[in-house]
Amino acid sequence: MSFIATTPPSRATPEGKDAYRYMYRVAGVWIPGNIFRVLSGRPGTMARFIRDWEVAMWSCEEPRRDRELVAAAVSRRASCEY
């Protein structure tokens, strides 16, 4: 099994701390899920990924329930736990 080291908010660079703060503003959590934390070594990429997630999940007119159902169906079809 592969392992990717992650950086917690307390040891992040200033750019990394900005990405964690951005995640908190978007999702209301200080420690994001592993799918976001895996990018903590590249804070700029992490921030862009959070932004893409924000746009995909929060910035449209479809009800959140419908978006979550589509995301769950796609994940199940792709055998992805996320």
N, CA, C and O of each residue as an XYZ file, in Angstrom:
328
protein
N       0.841     -1.182      0.000
C       0.000      0.000      0.000
C       0.883      1.240      0.000
O       1.891      1.294      0.704
N       0.506      2.216     -0.777
C       1.259      3.463     -0.878
C       0.965      4.365      0.317
O      -0.066      4.234      0.977
N       1.890      5.278      0.577
C       1.719      6.242      1.662
C       2.175      7.603      1.177
O       3.246      7.733      0.584
N       1.372      8.603      1.426
C       1.734      9.974      1.094
C       1.713     10.772      2.389
O       0.687     10.851      3.065
N       2.846     11.357      2.724
C       2.934     12.159      3.942
C       2.097     13.421      3.792
O       2.101     14.055      2.737
N       1.388     13.777      4.840
C       0.581     14.987      4.834
C       1.109     15.951      5.887
O       1.821     15.554      6.810
N       0.757     17.204      5.736
C       1.187     18.246      6.672
C      -0.034     18.768      7.413
O      -0.952     19.296      6.784
N      -0.066     18.633      8.739
C      -1.209     19.162      9.488
C      -1.169     20.689      9.508
O      -0.116     21.280      9.266
N      -2.287     21.326      9.791
C      -2.318     22.791      9.812
C      -1.266     23.406     10.726
O      -0.714     24.460     10.412
N      -0.984     22.760     11.851
C      -0.027     23.324     12.817
C       1.399     23.384     12.274
O       2.204     24.176     12.764
N       1.731     22.560     11.266
C       3.087     22.560     10.709
C       3.118     23.033      9.259
O       4.139     22.902      8.584
N       2.024     23.572      8.788
C       1.943     24.006      7.387
C       2.707     25.310      7.168
O       2.906     26.104      8.087
N       3.120     25.497      5.936
C       3.732     26.760      5.525
C       2.650     27.835      5.539
O       1.468     27.510      5.647
N       3.027     29.107      5.432
C       1.982     30.145      5.368
C       0.969     29.896      4.245
O      -0.230     30.103      4.431
N       1.453     29.453      3.088
C       0.534     29.153      1.984
C      -0.363     27.970      2.342
O      -1.545     27.956      1.998
N       0.194     26.985      3.028
C      -0.593     25.829      3.464
C      -1.647     26.225      4.482
O      -2.779     25.742      4.437
N      -1.269     27.107      5.401
C      -2.239     27.583      6.398
C      -3.374     28.335      5.723
O      -4.527     28.237      6.144
N      -3.050     29.086      4.677
C      -4.095     29.773      3.915
C      -5.056     28.763      3.289
O      -6.268     28.975      3.290
N      -4.516     27.663      2.752
C      -5.358     26.622      2.143
C      -6.256     25.981      3.202
O      -7.439     25.751      2.953
N      -5.704     25.692      4.373
C      -6.522     25.125      5.447
C      -7.611     26.108      5.896
O      -8.744     25.702      6.156
N      -7.270     27.389      5.985
C      -8.275     28.398      6.363
C      -9.384     28.472      5.301
O     -10.562     28.623      5.626
N      -8.987     28.365      4.049
C      -9.952     28.376      2.948
C     -10.897     27.175      3.079
O     -12.106     27.309      2.890
N     -10.345     26.011      3.402
C     -11.173     24.824      3.594
C     -12.159     25.054      4.728
O     -13.322     24.660      4.642
N     -11.689     25.692      5.788
C     -12.577     25.971      6.928
C     -13.723     26.891      6.509
O     -14.871     26.664      6.890
N     -13.415     27.934      5.721
C     -14.460     28.853      5.257
C     -15.476     28.128      4.377
O     -16.676     28.386      4.463
N     -14.993     27.225      3.536
C     -15.882     26.533      2.600
C     -16.694     25.445      3.291
O     -17.906     25.356      3.094
N     -16.032     24.615      4.100
C     -16.690     23.430      4.649
C     -16.942     23.476      6.152
O     -17.700     22.661      6.678
N     -16.319     24.415      6.842
C     -16.532     24.503      8.278
C     -15.740     23.497      9.097
O     -16.078     23.246     10.254
N     -14.683     22.911      8.518
C     -13.836     21.955      9.241
C     -12.380     22.362      9.105
O     -11.949     22.791      8.035
N     -11.615     22.227     10.195
C     -10.187     22.551     10.148
C      -9.382     21.437      9.506
O      -8.418     21.705      8.789
N      -9.757     20.208      9.750
C      -9.031     19.072      9.178
C      -9.895     18.469      8.078
O     -10.868     17.770      8.362
N      -9.544     18.735      6.832
C     -10.345     18.189      5.736
C     -10.121     16.691      5.584
O      -9.195     16.134      6.174
N     -10.948     16.056      4.812
C     -10.810     14.625      4.546
C      -9.496     14.310      3.848
O      -8.818     15.199      3.333
N      -9.151     13.032      3.841
C      -7.888     12.595      3.249
C      -7.734     13.008      1.794
O      -6.623     13.265      1.329
N      -8.841     13.069      1.082
C      -8.750     13.436     -0.333
C      -8.190     14.852     -0.512
O      -7.586     15.150     -1.543
N      -8.383     15.714      0.473
C      -7.805     17.056      0.438
C      -6.421     17.077      1.088
O      -5.500     17.706      0.568
N      -6.276     16.390      2.222
C      -5.005     16.409      2.949
C      -3.860     15.822      2.157
O      -2.707     16.199      2.370
N      -4.147     14.912      1.251
C      -3.080     14.313      0.461
C      -2.345     15.377     -0.364
O      -1.209     15.160     -0.787
N      -2.979     16.503     -0.587
C      -2.376     17.599     -1.350
C      -1.698     18.642     -0.469
O      -1.241     19.666     -0.976
N      -1.623     18.406      0.833
C      -1.079     19.413      1.745
C       0.387     19.732      1.493
O       0.862     20.793      1.899
N       1.110     18.842      0.836
C       2.502     19.122      0.489
C       2.624     20.127     -0.653
O       3.696     20.682     -0.893
N       1.525     20.350     -1.345
C       1.472     21.328     -2.438
C       0.270     22.236     -2.191
O      -0.785     22.059     -2.800
N       0.436     23.208     -1.296
C      -0.700     24.035     -0.858
C      -1.447     24.747     -1.990
O      -2.667     24.893     -1.922
N      -0.748     25.183     -3.007
C      -1.428     25.845     -4.121
C      -2.375     24.891     -4.828
O      -3.491     25.261     -5.192
N      -1.917     23.660     -5.019
C      -2.757     22.638     -5.640
C      -3.932     22.305     -4.734
O      -5.054     22.122     -5.205
N      -3.668     22.224     -3.417
C      -4.726     21.940     -2.456
C      -5.802     23.027     -2.517
O      -6.991     22.712     -2.535
N      -5.405     24.283     -2.550
C      -6.365     25.391     -2.611
C      -7.180     25.340     -3.898
O      -8.389     25.569     -3.872
N      -6.530     25.041     -5.026
C      -7.268     24.936     -6.295
C      -8.258     23.776     -6.262
O      -9.374     23.893     -6.767
N      -7.847     22.655     -5.667
C      -8.726     21.494     -5.556
C      -9.942     21.821     -4.684
O     -11.066     21.437     -5.007
N      -9.709     22.531     -3.580
C     -10.811     22.946     -2.715
C     -11.754     23.864     -3.484
O     -12.974     23.747     -3.373
N     -11.182     24.775     -4.263
C     -12.003     25.698     -5.066
C     -12.838     24.925     -6.081
O     -14.025     25.206     -6.244
N     -12.233     23.959     -6.763
C     -12.988     23.152     -7.725
C     -14.127     22.408     -7.039
O     -15.241     22.338     -7.558
N     -13.833     21.851     -5.862
C     -14.863     21.149     -5.088
C     -15.973     22.108     -4.691
O     -17.156     21.775     -4.774
N     -15.585     23.293     -4.262
C     -16.562     24.307     -3.865
C     -17.485     24.650     -5.033
O     -18.704     24.713     -4.869
N     -16.913     24.867     -6.187
C     -17.714     25.214     -7.365
C     -18.631     24.056     -7.754
O     -19.803     24.265     -8.068
N     -18.093     22.835     -7.733
C     -18.886     21.679     -8.147
C     -20.022     21.361     -7.177
O     -21.108     20.964     -7.599
N     -19.775     21.535     -5.889
C     -20.757     21.102     -4.903
C     -21.641     22.213     -4.340
O     -22.719     21.927     -3.819
N     -21.219     23.444     -4.429
C     -21.965     24.486     -3.737
C     -22.454     25.617     -4.638
O     -23.351     26.362     -4.244
N     -21.899     25.761     -5.815
C     -22.205     26.943     -6.625
C     -23.088     26.627     -7.825
O     -22.791     27.039     -8.946
N     -24.149     25.913     -7.595
C     -25.076     25.665     -8.703
C     -26.501     25.684     -8.169
O     -26.730     25.768     -6.962
N     -27.435     25.604     -9.079
C     -28.831     25.735     -8.690
C     -29.488     24.414     -8.311
O     -30.570     24.413     -7.723
N     -28.853     23.287     -8.636
C     -29.428     21.990     -8.296
C     -29.441     21.805     -6.784
O     -28.519     22.255     -6.103
N     -30.463     21.156     -6.250
C     -30.494     20.914     -4.805
C     -29.279     20.091     -4.354
O     -28.820     19.201     -5.070
N     -28.775     20.398     -3.175
C     -27.601     19.687     -2.672
C     -27.847     18.186     -2.628
O     -26.952     17.403     -2.946
N     -29.048     17.777     -2.239
C     -29.370     16.352     -2.188
C     -29.092     15.676     -3.530
O     -28.518     14.588     -3.573
N     -29.494     16.316     -4.614
C     -29.295     15.740     -5.939
C     -27.806     15.663     -6.290
O     -27.344     14.674     -6.859
N     -27.063     16.717     -5.944
C     -25.626     16.716     -6.232
C     -24.920     15.614     -5.450
O     -24.043     14.934     -5.984
N     -25.301     15.437     -4.187
C     -24.698     14.394     -3.357
C     -25.032     13.008     -3.896
O     -24.183     12.117     -3.886
N     -26.269     12.821     -4.370
C     -26.655     11.533     -4.942
C     -25.855     11.211     -6.204
O     -25.419     10.076     -6.396
N     -25.669     12.197     -7.047
C     -24.865     11.991     -8.258
C     -23.422     11.670     -7.878
O     -22.822     10.753     -8.440
N     -22.864     12.414     -6.934
C     -21.490     12.163     -6.501
C     -21.359     10.757     -5.917
O     -20.381     10.063     -6.198
N     -22.327     10.330     -5.113
C     -22.284      8.986     -4.528
C     -22.393      7.912     -5.602
O     -21.691      6.903     -5.541
N     -23.264      8.119     -6.584
C     -23.414      7.137     -7.661
C     -22.137      7.020     -8.491
O     -21.724      5.916     -8.845
N     -21.522      8.142     -8.796
C     -20.277      8.120     -9.568
C     -19.175      7.424     -8.777
O     -18.423      6.621     -9.330
N     -19.078      7.731     -7.484
C     -18.064      7.091     -6.643
C     -18.278      5.590     -6.571
O     -17.324      4.819     -6.668
N     -19.515      5.175     -6.403
C     -19.809      3.737     -6.333
C     -19.460      3.055     -7.647
O     -18.857      1.982     -7.653
N     -19.834      3.672     -8.749
C     -19.541      3.101    -10.077
C     -18.045      2.974    -10.297
O     -17.585      2.020    -10.925
N     -17.274      3.941     -9.778
C     -15.824      3.942     -9.950
C     -15.106      3.157     -8.842
O     -13.876      3.126     -8.800
N     -15.873      2.528     -7.950
C     -15.304      1.780     -6.808
C     -14.391      2.671     -5.970
O     -13.309      2.259     -5.552
N     -14.845      3.886     -5.737
C     -14.082      4.867     -4.969
C     -14.818      5.155     -3.671
O     -16.013      5.450     -3.690
N     -14.119      5.074     -2.541
C     -14.775      5.302     -1.258
C     -15.157      6.760     -1.038
O     -15.928      7.056     -0.125
N     -14.646      7.666     -1.842
C     -14.998      9.063     -1.691
C     -16.176      9.409     -2.566
O     -16.623     10.556     -2.575
